[in-house]
Amino acid sequence: MPDPSSLVLVVTAPEDAPCLNATLTDTITRIVAKDAIIERRWLATGEAWELRIVPQADGGERLRQQAAMVLIGLPVDVNIISEDGTPRRKRLLIADMDSTIIEQECIDEIAEFAGVREKVSAVTESAMRGELDFAEALTSRVSLLAGLEIAYLDEIIASRISLMPGARALVATMKAHGAHTALVSGGFTYFTDRIANAVGFDTNQANRLSISDGRLCGTVEPPILGREAKLAALKNQAKTLGITLSETLAVGDGANDLAMIQAAGLGVAYRAKPIVAAEAKAAIKHGNLRALLYLQGYTRDEIVE
């Protein structure tokens, strides 16, 4: 059984570029004193490896930095996971949708059809960096979409939206091991309803676009779901499940995801803006969403495709 107070260095590479090998992992292992090593193992050959060590005064940060230097130039992610007696495999997944579970920002795709993509995308990027109030930014962007036929939303879903690699595997694997999964987005229910169904999420919530006579009204029905609402969703669902926040995983990429990422037992910044990556417990820049399973200690043969 793992030491309940150990640290785990987790190194992950992209599924399509499994660049890890024994030479690299041996070099990393030699950084640590032998009596500090508890266990080392492959989670997926070439793709994911972990080294469990005894607690360190700096929380393992020096080891993380040294391992990153060994691997410099490679498309890998290096994270430290603390095993402090709380379950490493989480019982609740709260995931953002845009640029996390899907590869696009839905509002930018809608703006393309409305002929205002450049204006909307600039505000989206600024809002995700945390430079603008999310509610105000959403309201101003949606106002530019007034009059667009909702038939275009169906066309966007059919032809422009693609799932992030590993999304289905992440959700299916966690559900197979008893976790509840929820898609919580600052986007729109028109998309989350369909994406949640396609990926397999148990529940979803998002903002609701006002629609009249088959066209967008240019407004969002209140209340607007943003940063605090995402945090509330995490806390409320954990309470409903009867679990602690330490048993939860939250993942996202933008500033409106930061509160839930910081509050979750395992908060992951996924291909995220710098402000989010700097504050999250773990960050994945190169790998796909299967990396979140490796952070929880799942092995390749446990992943449900």
FENNOR-V527332 format. One line per field, one symbol per residue. phi: phi as a letter, one per 40 degrees, with the letter a starting at -180 (. if undefined). A space follows every 10 residues. Layout:
phi->???
This chain:
phi->.cccbcbbcb bbbcdcaccc acccccccdc ccddccccab accadgbaab bcbcdbccgg cccccccccd cdgccbbbbb bcbbgccccc babbbcbcgb cbcbbdcccc cdccgbddcc cccdcccccg cbccccccdc cccccdgccc dcccccccbb cbccdgcccd ccccccbgcc bbcbbccbcd ccdccdccch ccaaaacbcc bafgbccgbb cccccbdccc cccdcccccc cgbccccbbb babbcccccc ccccdbbbcb fccdccccbc cabbbbcccc dcccccgccd ccccc
